[in-house]
Amino acid sequence: MVEAYFDKLWGVFVGLGWWMLNRLTSKLDDKADSSDLAEQRSELREMDKKIDALNHTSIGRIEYKADIGLLHNRLNHKEDKIKTIRVEKERGK
């Protein structure tokens, strides 16, 4: 008899658990607001400036940054993009 109640109420328990999980994740998302992200970006910029000031790499940082920028441009604006795809059936089968 108790099993019949549990069989009918399992959806309610799953729904309640799902609701609690959504509430918890929304509270966590609210804590990571944009000011934290902005602070982290500024710290990364400062670290990048310090690395540039050290100039202790095998390749100059300015040259490296330029090469990476060119590589991104080549990948993003590639002119020989695939325009058509032709699928051929195997012959003889």
DONUKOL-512575 format. One record per residue (C-alpha): residue in one letter; z, x, y. Coordinates in pm, whole numbers, padded with zeros to 5 digits, always signed. Layout:
N
AZXY;...
//
This chain:
93
M+00000+00000+00000;V+00085+00282+00243;E-00236+00457+00144;A-00433+00152+00259;Y-00278+00177+00607;F-00354+00549+00627;D-00707+00479+00513;K-00756+00234+00798;L-00576+00438+01068;W-00725+00786+01012;G-00981+00726+01289;V-00703+00652+01536;F-00527+00978+01452;V-00850+01176+01485;G-00925+01010+01818;L-00575+01081+01947;G-00603+01446+01841;W-00943+01475+02009;W-00806+01326+02331;M-00512+01572+02330;L-00750+01865+02273;N-00970+01756+02564;R-00669+01727+02794;L-00549+02073+02696;T-00889+02238+02749;S-00935+02069+03085;K-00602+02210+03201;L-00708+02557+03089;D-01040+02523+03270;D-00863+02422+03591;K-00656+02741+03584;A-00967+02964+03584;D-01090+02861+03925;S-01350+03030+04139;S-01104+03244+04332;D-01014+03432+04014;L-01379+03490+03940;A-01446+03609+04296;E-01155+03852+04271;Q-01290+03989+03945;R-01637+04033+04097;S-01495+04227+04390;E-01296+04451+04153;L-01613+04522+03954;R-01798+04613+04275;E-01516+04849+04374;M-01524+05015+04032;D-01901+05053+04059;K-01860+05219+04400;K-01600+05460+04256;I-01835+05555+03973;D-02112+05613+04227;A-01878+05834+04431;L-01790+06047+04126;N-02158+06118+04053;H-02058+06268+03719;T-02327+06137+03484;S-02623+06294+03310;I-02857+06058+03496;G-02797+05972+03859;R-02654+05624+03906;I-02910+05533+04169;E-03193+05637+03937;Y-03033+05448+03649;K-02990+05131+03855;A-03352+05151+03968;D-03474+05194+03610;I-03268+04897+03491;G-03396+04685+03781;L-03757+04774+03697;L-03698+04694+03332;H-03558+04351+03419;N-03856+04281+03644;R-04099+04381+03372;L-03929+04156+03118;N-03893+03859+03350;H-04242+03872+03500;K-04442+03983+03201;E-04803+03876+03241;D-04906+03895+02879;K-04694+03600+02772;I-04784+03410+02458;K-04994+03113+02560;T-05105+02966+02228;I-04977+02987+01874;R-05215+02924+01589;V-05076+02829+01249;E-05309+02878+00957;K-05249+02741+00612;E-05263+02984+00326;R-05595+02971+00151;G-05617+02930-00223;K-05298+02733-00274;
//
